[in-house]
Amino acid sequence: SQLSQALNGLSDRAKEAKEFLVQLRNMVQQIQENSVEFEACLVAQCDALIDALNRRKAQLLSRVNKEHEHKLKVVRDQISHCTVKLRQTTGLMEYCLEVIKENDPSGFLQISDALIRRVHLTEDQWGKGTLTPRMTTDFDLNLDNAPLLQSIHQLDFVQMKVSSPVPAPPILQLEDCCTHNNSATLSWKQPPLSTVQVEGYILELDDGNGGQFREVYVGKETMCTVDGLHFNSTYSARVKAFNKTGVSPYSKTLVLQTSEDTQSEEQTLPFPVPLERSQLRRMSPFSSTLNLQPSFPGRSYFELRSSAHQLSLHSSLQSLNSAGEPIAWFSFDPASAHADIIFSNDNLTVTCNSYDDRVVLGKTGFSKGLHYWELSIDRYDNHPDPAFGVARIDVLKDAMLGKDDKAWAMYVDNNRSWFMHNNSHTNRTEGGITKGATVGVLLDLTRRTLTFSINEDQQGPVAFENLEGLFFPAVSLNRNVQVRALTMRWSTTAAYPVAELAGSLPLML
């Protein structure tokens, strides 16, 4: 009996061992599959870095070539200038030598004074600096690759370990929350007894009509002012916290009521708000403000000519033409632009200090509605090909607009234009731009189309269709072009509080 009982226990262990072996064999297969997947991901990431390095290499080589051409041009111009002066000097010397041989003293005296003055004048023209090279042969370019090499040597895997539980739901501080016109300020905090580390917060608002919640702020701050809401609308707001482990549950939902119009005084929520809170939005050094533009209905700039491919543009602008409402001013965004972009005229005018194409975005993003804006070509030298259109917030900033899949653009020179997206060129159309030309962009997110115009005439057919998501006005240009944003007008459905950004939009602190 004792041996039978012992055998039963041993049999159970043997059964468990067989099941464990099956589990281990399954782990071997899973490890192999995960290894293949991980290797593919690693190769893709390294290839992306190599592609970025190759693109940068091409850009740097282009700069070297331009420096090379510039130096050659300066030296060749000096050679040409010096050759002409030397030819003139040699001719004068030969003439003077012939005059010295003159046998008639009276004839010599008649021209000697003038020749002496001319010789002295010519000698003075070879003054200081004339025989000094205007350009050095050295290339004053030094590639600073040390930081990149250091980053490559430090490139390694990050082992993610669970070090703490997820945070507790934040608590909305009702006494610090308020609305003002079409803006709302919300404040929150962690529960008093919570000891879990929090890395940031995610604030979400619906669309003012009880629709889907969308993120309007991601960051470490515990107070945020959201501008650009619709007037006379009811919004629901909620917030959650996150750390490396995960995301907390949502806080309680708060209902916000915006003012009826722009002239209304500050309106309070359905709970007490201190009077001094009305100054917090302007004075608080720690409140984060998303610069989201309000909606204004408007009308188009130009009369539409009757042609087949302009029917879509005409029908899209009918609602704008009939509104006749105020103008909203459009400006470019220095925070997200390439470092080579130069801003002036209150960020309404942009140019570039590089010969390479650089991208600049507008400050406002659009996810629905009908939008139209115009850009004036204030300078146009040497026939460059700037590009105009729309882009995602993470578009490439150091290449022509439309080179990647984050932009939809029309690039144009002095004779013709093309549409470009994801480096694919389509619909070559005759007719270009010059100094003083006006480029119009019509983004119809109701019909999900993008259309362009030049000097009030539609340029080509509908450029792009099936557009969906969040789009920013965008321009790419180099130092030969200067572009100025004119007044911008759009429909009443235009300004959703750029929810799809999820914290990507730079905050003004």
C-alpha positions in Angstrom: 0.0 0.0 0.0 2.8 2.4 0.8 4.6 1.6 -2.4 1.4 2.2 -4.4 0.8 5.5 -2.8 4.4 6.5 -3.5 4.1 5.4 -7.1 0.9 7.5 -7.5 2.8 10.6 -6.3 5.7 9.8 -8.6 3.3 9.3 -11.5 1.8 12.7 -10.9 5.2 14.3 -11.0 6.0 12.5 -14.2 2.8 13.7 -15.8 3.7 17.3 -14.7 7.2 16.8 -16.2 5.7 15.8 -19.5 3.4 18.8 -19.6 6.4 21.0 -18.6 8.4 19.6 -21.5 5.6 20.4 -23.9 5.6 23.9 -22.5 9.4 24.2 -23.0 9.1 22.9 -26.5 6.4 25.5 -27.2 8.7 28.2 -25.7 11.5 27.1 -28.1 9.2 27.6 -31.1 7.9 30.9 -29.7 11.5 32.1 -29.0 12.4 31.4 -32.6 9.4 33.2 -33.9 9.9 36.2 -31.6 13.6 36.2 -32.6 12.7 36.4 -36.3 10.2 39.2 -35.7 12.6 41.1 -33.4 15.5 40.8 -36.0 13.2 42.1 -38.7 12.2 45.1 -36.5 15.9 45.8 -35.7 16.9 45.6 -39.3 14.0 48.0 -40.3 15.0 50.5 -37.6 18.7 50.4 -38.6 17.8 50.7 -42.3 15.7 53.7 -41.4 18.7 55.3 -39.7 20.9 54.5 -42.7 18.3 56.0 -45.1 18.2 59.2 -42.9 22.0 59.3 -43.0 22.1 58.9 -46.7 19.6 61.7 -47.2 21.7 63.9 -44.9 24.8 62.9 -46.8 23.1 64.0 -50.1 22.1 67.3 -48.6 25.6 68.0 -47.2 27.1 67.1 -50.6 24.7 69.5 -52.2 25.9 72.2 -49.9 29.6 71.4 -50.7 28.8 71.5 -54.5 27.1 74.9 -54.0 30.1 76.2 -52.1 32.3 74.9 -54.9 30.2 76.6 -57.6 30.2 79.8 -55.6 33.9 79.9 -55.2 34.5 79.1 -58.9 32.1 81.9 -59.9 33.8 84.5 -57.7 37.3 83.5 -59.0 36.2 83.3 -62.6 34.6 86.7 -62.3 37.8 88.1 -60.9 39.8 86.5 -63.7 37.6 88.0 -66.3 37.7 91.5 -64.6 41.5 91.3 -64.2 42.0 90.1 -67.8 40.0 93.1 -69.2 42.0 95.6 -67.0 45.3 93.9 -68.0 44.4 94.1 -71.7 43.5 97.8 -71.3 46.8 98.5 -69.4 48.9 96.6 -72.0 47.3 98.5 -74.8 48.0 101.8 -73.1 51.6 100.8 -72.5 52.2 99.9 -76.1 50.6 103.2 -77.3 52.8 105.2 -74.9 55.9 103.4 -76.2 55.0 104.4 -79.7 54.4 108.0 -78.7 57.8 108.1 -77.1 59.3 107.3 -80.5 57.6 110.4 -82.0 60.3 112.6 -83.7 58.2 115.7 -83.8 58.6 117.5 -80.4 55.6 119.8 -80.9 53.3 116.8 -81.7 54.6 114.9 -78.6 54.0 117.9 -76.3 50.4 118.2 -77.5 49.5 114.7 -76.1 52.1 114.0 -73.4 50.2 115.7 -70.5 47.0 113.7 -71.3 49.0 110.5 -71.6 50.8 111.1 -68.3 47.4 111.6 -66.5 46.0 108.5 -68.2 49.0 106.4 -67.1 48.7 107.6 -63.5 44.9 107.0 -63.5 45.4 103.5 -64.8 48.1 102.8 -62.2 45.8 104.0 -59.5 43.1 101.5 -60.7 45.6 98.7 -59.8 45.4 99.9 -56.2 45.4 97.9 -53.0 43.3 94.8 -53.1 42.9 94.6 -56.9 45.6 91.9 -57.1 44.3 90.1 -54.0 42.1 87.0 -54.5 38.6 87.6 -53.4 38.0 83.9 -52.5 40.2 81.4 -50.6 40.8 77.9 -52.0 39.9 76.4 -48.6 36.4 75.1 -47.9 35.4 76.5 -44.5 33.1 73.6 -43.8 33.9 71.1 -41.0 31.6 68.2 -40.5 30.8 67.8 -36.8 30.1 64.1 -36.7 31.3 63.5 -33.1 27.8 63.7 -31.5 26.4 61.3 -34.1 29.2 58.8 -33.7 28.8 58.9 -29.9 25.0 58.3 -30.3 25.8 55.4 -32.7 28.2 53.9 -30.1 25.6 54.3 -27.4 22.8 52.7 -29.5 21.6 49.8 -27.4 18.5 48.0 -26.3 16.3 49.3 -23.5 15.0 46.6 -21.2 11.5 47.5 -20.1 10.8 46.4 -16.5 7.6 46.8 -14.5 8.8 48.9 -11.6 5.5 50.3 -10.2 1.7 49.9 -10.6 -0.4 52.1 -12.8 -1.4 55.5 -11.3 -4.7 56.2 -9.6 -7.3 58.3 -11.5 -6.6 62.0 -11.2 -9.0 64.3 -9.4 -10.4 67.4 -11.2 -10.1 70.5 -9.0 -13.5 72.1 -9.6 -12.6 75.3 -7.8 -9.8 76.0 -10.4 -11.8 75.1 -13.5 -13.7 77.7 -15.5 -14.7 78.8 -19.1 -14.1 82.2 -20.7 -15.7 83.0 -24.1 -14.7 80.0 -26.3 -11.8 78.8 -24.0 -11.8 76.4 -21.1 -9.3 76.0 -18.3 -9.1 72.7 -16.4 -7.0 71.7 -13.4 -6.4 68.4 -11.8 -4.2 66.6 -9.2 -3.4 63.1 -8.0 -5.2 61.6 -5.0 -3.7 62.9 -1.7 -2.7 59.4 -0.5 -1.3 58.1 -3.8 2.4 57.3 -3.8 2.6 55.9 -7.4 5.0 57.8 -9.7 3.2 59.7 -12.5 5.0 60.6 -15.7 2.3 62.7 -17.3 -1.4 63.2 -18.0 -3.8 63.0 -20.9 -6.6 65.5 -21.2 -9.6 64.5 -23.5 -12.5 66.6 -24.7 -15.4 65.5 -26.9 -16.5 67.5 -30.0 -19.1 69.7 -28.2 -21.9 67.5 -29.6 -21.6 64.5 -27.4 -19.3 62.8 -29.9 -16.1 60.8 -29.5 -13.5 61.9 -27.0 -10.2 63.1 -28.4 -6.9 64.0 -26.8 -6.1 67.7 -26.6 -3.1 67.7 -24.2 -0.4 65.2 -23.2 2.2 66.4 -20.7 3.4 66.8 -17.1 1.4 69.9 -16.3 -1.7 69.7 -14.1 -3.4 72.7 -15.6 -4.3 73.4 -19.3 -6.2 76.1 -21.1 -7.8 75.0 -24.4 -8.6 77.7 -26.9 -10.6 77.5 -30.1 -13.8 75.8 -28.8 -17.1 76.5 -30.4 -19.2 79.2 -28.9 -22.5 78.3 -27.1 -21.5 74.6 -26.9 -21.4 72.0 -24.2 -18.2 69.9 -23.9 -17.3 67.0 -21.7 -13.8 66.7 -20.3 -11.9 63.9 -18.6 -8.3 63.2 -17.7 -6.1 60.2 -17.0 -2.5 59.6 -15.7 0.2 57.4 -17.1 3.6 56.0 -16.3 5.9 53.3 -17.7 3.6 50.6 -16.4 0.4 51.8 -18.0 -2.5 54.2 -18.0 -4.8 55.0 -15.1 -8.6 54.9 -15.3 -10.3 58.1 -16.3 -11.3 60.8 -13.8 -14.9 61.8 -13.4 -16.3 63.5 -16.5 -16.7 67.3 -16.2 -19.3 69.2 -18.3 -18.2 72.6 -19.8 -20.4 75.3 -21.2 -18.8 78.0 -23.5 -20.2 81.5 -24.0 -22.9 82.4 -26.4 -20.7 84.9 -28.4 -17.4 86.7 -28.3 -18.8 89.6 -26.3 -20.0 87.5 -23.4 -18.5 87.9 -20.0 -16.8 85.0 -18.3 -19.3 82.1 -17.7 -18.9 79.7 -14.8 -19.5 76.0 -14.7 -22.2 74.5 -12.5 -20.0 74.8 -9.4 -18.4 77.7 -7.5 -15.5 79.5 -9.2 -13.5 82.1 -7.3 -13.4 85.6 -8.8 -9.6 85.8 -8.8 -9.6 82.7 -11.1 -10.5 84.9 -14.0 -6.9 86.2 -14.1 -5.2 82.8 -13.9 -5.2 82.2 -17.6 -3.2 85.3 -18.3 -0.9 85.4 -15.2 -0.2 81.8 -14.1 3.4 80.8 -15.1 2.6 77.1 -15.1 -0.6 77.0 -17.1 -0.1 75.5 -20.6 -2.1 77.0 -23.4 -2.8 75.2 -26.7 -3.1 77.9 -29.4 -6.1 76.5 -31.2 -7.9 78.9 -33.5 -11.6 79.7 -33.3 -14.0 79.0 -36.2 -15.1 81.8 -38.5 -17.3 81.4 -41.5 -16.0 83.3 -44.5 -16.1 83.6 -48.3 -13.6 83.0 -51.0 -11.2 85.6 -52.5 -11.8 85.2 -56.2 -14.4 84.9 -58.9 -14.6 81.5 -60.5 -14.1 81.2 -64.2 -16.4 78.7 -66.0 -14.4 75.7 -67.0 -14.9 71.9 -66.6 -12.2 71.3 -64.0 -13.3 74.3 -61.9 -16.8 72.9 -61.1 -15.5 71.1 -58.0 -13.8 74.2 -56.7 -16.9 76.3 -57.4 -19.2 73.9 -55.6 -16.9 73.6 -52.6 -16.7 77.4 -52.2 -20.4 78.1 -52.5 -20.9 77.8 -48.7 -18.0 80.1 -48.1 -19.2 82.6 -50.7 -22.6 82.9 -49.0 -21.4 83.3 -45.4 -19.9 86.8 -45.5 -18.5 86.5 -41.9 -15.4 87.9 -40.3 -11.8 87.0 -41.3 -9.5 84.9 -39.2 -5.8 85.7 -39.6 -3.4 83.0 -40.6 0.2 82.9 -39.5 3.1 80.4 -39.7 4.5 78.4 -36.7 8.1 79.0 -35.8 8.0 76.3 -33.2 7.5 73.4 -35.7 9.4 74.9 -38.6 12.9 74.0 -39.9 15.7 76.0 -38.3 16.6 77.6 -41.7 13.2 79.3 -42.1 13.2 83.1 -41.5 10.1 84.7 -40.1 8.9 88.3 -40.3 5.8 90.5 -40.4 4.3 88.9 -37.2 5.0 85.4 -38.7 2.9 86.1 -41.8 6.0 86.2 -44.1 8.6 83.5 -44.5 11.7 82.9 -46.5 14.8 80.7 -46.0 18.6 81.1 -45.6 19.3 77.9 -47.4 19.4 76.9 -51.0 17.7 73.6 -50.1 14.0 73.3 -49.7 12.7 73.8 -46.1 9.2 73.2 -44.7 7.1 75.5 -42.5 3.6 74.8 -41.2 0.7 77.0 -40.2 -0.3 77.2 -36.5 -3.8 75.7 -37.0 -4.7 72.1 -37.7 -7.9 71.0 -39.4 -9.7 67.7 -39.1 -13.1 68.6 -40.5 -14.9 71.4 -42.4 -14.2 73.6 -45.4 -11.0 75.7 -45.4 -9.5 78.2 -47.8 -6.3 80.4 -47.6 -4.1 82.3 -50.0 -0.3 83.0 -50.1 1.4 85.8 -52.0 4.7 85.4 -53.7 6.6 88.5 -52.6 10.0 87.5 -54.0 10.8 85.0 -56.8 14.4 84.8 -58.1 16.2 82.3 -60.3 13.0 80.3 -61.1 12.8 78.0 -58.0 9.9 75.6 -57.4 8.2 76.2 -54.1 5.5 73.9 -52.9 2.2 74.6 -51.3 -0.4 72.4 -49.6 -1.1 70.5 -46.4 0.8 68.2 -44.1 0.8 66.2 -40.9 2.6 67.7 -37.9 5.5 65.2 -38.3 6.2 65.9 -42.0 9.9 66.0 -43.1 11.1 69.6 -42.6 14.3 69.3 -44.7 12.9 68.2 -48.0 10.4 69.5 -50.6 6.8 69.3 -49.5 5.3 66.1 -50.8 8.6 64.1 -50.7 7.2 61.8 -48.0 3.7 60.4 -47.2 3.0 63.1 -44.7 2.3 65.9 -47.2 0.0 66.6 -50.1 1.3 69.5 -52.2 1.5 71.4 -55.5 5.0 72.5 -56.5 5.3 75.1 -59.2 8.0 77.0 -61.2 7.6 79.9 -63.6 6.1 77.7 -66.4 4.2 74.7 -65.0 3.1 72.9 -61.9 2.8 69.3 -60.6 1.0 67.6 -57.7 3.2 65.5 -55.4 2.5 63.1 -52.5 4.9 60.4 -51.2 7.5 61.5 -53.9 5.0 60.7 -56.7 4.5 63.4 -59.3 1.2 63.7 -61.2 -0.9 66.1 -63.3 1.6 68.4 -65.0 -0.3 71.6 -65.7 0.9 74.6 -67.7 1.0 78.0 -66.0 3.4 79.0 -63.3 4.1 81.8 -60.8 6.1 85.0 -60.8 6.7 87.7 -58.2 3.3 89.1 -57.1 1.4 85.9 -57.9 -1.2 84.5 -55.5 -1.6 80.8 -54.7 -4.9 79.6 -53.3 -5.4 76.3 -51.3 -8.9 74.8 -50.8 -9.1 72.0 -48.3 -12.6 70.4 -48.3 -12.7 67.8 -45.5 -16.4 67.3 -46.1 -15.7 65.9 -49.5 -12.1 65.0 -48.5 -10.5 66.8 -51.4 -7.6 69.3 -51.9 -7.7 71.9 -54.8 -5.2 74.6 -55.8 -5.5 77.9 -57.7 -3.0 80.4 -59.1 -4.0 84.1 -59.5 -7.7 83.2 -59.0 -7.8 80.4 -61.6 -7.9 76.8 -60.6 -4.7 75.0 -61.4 -5.3 71.5 -62.8 -8.0 69.1 -61.6 -8.8 68.2 -58.0 -5.4 67.5 -56.7 -6.1 64.9 -54.0 -9.0 62.9 -52.8 -9.9 60.7 -49.9 -8.1 62.9 -47.4 -8.8 62.1 -43.7 -7.2 63.1 -40.4 -5.5 66.2 -39.1 -3.9 68.6 -41.7 -1.8 71.8 -41.3 -1.3 74.4 -44.0 2.3 73.9 -45.3 4.8 75.5 -47.6 8.3 74.5 -48.7 10.7 77.1 -50.1 14.4 78.1 -50.3 16.3 81.4 -50.2 15.1 82.5 -53.6 11.4 82.7 -52.6 9.5 84.8 -50.1 5.9 83.9 -49.3 3.4 85.9 -47.3 0.2 84.5 -45.9 -2.9 86.5 -46.7 -6.1 86.6 -44.7 -7.5 83.1 -44.2 -11.2 82.2 -44.1 -12.9 79.0 -43.4 -16.3 77.4 -42.6 -18.0 77.1 -39.2 -17.0 73.5 -38.9 -13.3 74.3 -39.2 -11.8 74.6 -35.8 -11.9 71.4 -33.8 -9.5 71.6 -30.9 -6.6 69.8 -32.6 -7.4 66.5 -30.8 -5.4 64.2 -33.0 -2.1 65.8 -31.9 -2.1 63.9 -28.7 0.6 66.2 -27.3 2.7 66.6 -30.4 1.8 70.3 -30.7 4.4 72.4 -28.9 3.0 74.1 -25.9 3.4 77.8 -25.0 4.3 78.0 -21.3 
